[in-house]
Amino acid sequence: MATTRDIRRRIKSVKSTAQITKAMQLVAASKMKKAQEQALSGRHYAELMNKVLVNLQEQADDDSHPLLENRGEGKELVILVSTDKGLCGGLNTNLLKAVFKDHPDASFVTVGSKGRQAVARMKKDLLADFHVTDPVDFTQVKTVSKFVREKFLEGAFTKVTVAFTNYVNTLTQTPCVETLLPVSPLTLGKAKDYESVGIESDADAGEVPDTGYEFEPNASAVFDSIVPQYVDYQIYQMVLESRASEHSSRMVAMKSATDNAESLIKDLSLEYNKLRQAAITNELLEITTASLALE
Amino acid sequence: MPIQLEIVTPERKIFSDEVDGVVIPGIEGEMGVLPQHAPLVTTLAPGELRYTKGNKEEELAIGQGFVEITATKVSVLTDMAMSDDEIDETAVQEALDRAEKSLNEKLGDEDYAATQAAIYKMMAQLNLKRKRKV
């Protein structure tokens, strides 16, 4: 049976753990707010851009830009956006599960060390690993995008997908694997939750004109400037979504850890007090019996 | 019949409303857009975007990006969009001087292009601001 001293020691250790998780929770909460704002405000741009590009691609000839080319079946490149640090609930586990299930033979480009470690552990083909600071720096994302574009243009891959975590709200984040190249419709956030995050799902905006688009000065010049930008901003937005998810998930995980620790402390204190009182009663009993025996 | 104008930057949705007409700084020069315009896509040059709604005309300084025009909708995607009162003239002028100075120093190709783009954007802001004063 545990002595009072053992329990005291355990209470102390649980208390210091609770202190750490509480601190992490507060840090995550403040980062979360910023990251969520960033993700939500960037979403409009990314969505509109995606819509325009999808429209354009339907109209354009296949050879109008090499990045728009539909090359059919072939090798796939996956950009895996994970976190750098752990202690964020099941975020990375869920993401990795989703990726490795559907894309077992793909080559990987990773953002975030957790993804890199997993890819190495599974002995998959790792092409490059990029580090993106927190808060997200656009120029760093640009280097990722540039690398991916070059790989695609070299012709080694027919499809580029991004595995990231869509931020829905503080409690819900869904792992997502979306096709980046060739251009296809994307879901950012989650369609059914648009109302709750203040984005109306505008059905009227998807109209495609019957006649083809005109381009000024000409199609290839327009595509040359739009498509690389498109890739940059989509990856950027996806990294933002992942960051918002990471901090939300960590905040929630740390909050539940702190709550657990607090209830554990409560239970342990109760047991400690019981034991202490039992010891006192015992002592009193001994004194009374001794004095009785002397009479 | 009005036309729907939407201006979005990576940071936020700047403007979304129905307007009577828009003038857009395209790469080939200014371009007036009225409702029932032919579908068109073009890249933007940093400059002024003007739109009219009723009798009022508003101006915005916008940066690089592109615009998609359909019969009922104009979607402007740009990396900057600022109205007159959001522009701090002295701050922009200082930043512009700094940027121009750094252009003379040794820069990589990408840095050079980025600085050049920033300068164009700042010029667009200043032009808008100064035009108003005269």
Interface residues (C-beta under 8 A of the other chain):
Chain A: S41 G42 H44 Y45 A46 L48 M49 V52 N55 L56 A205 E207 P209 T211 G212 Y213 E214 F215 E216 P217 A221 V222 S225 I226 Q229 Y233 Y236
Chain B: E6 V8 T9 P10 E11 R12 K13 G26 I27 E28 M31 A38 P39 L40 V41 T42 T43 G65 F66 E68 T70 A71 T72 K73 S75 L77
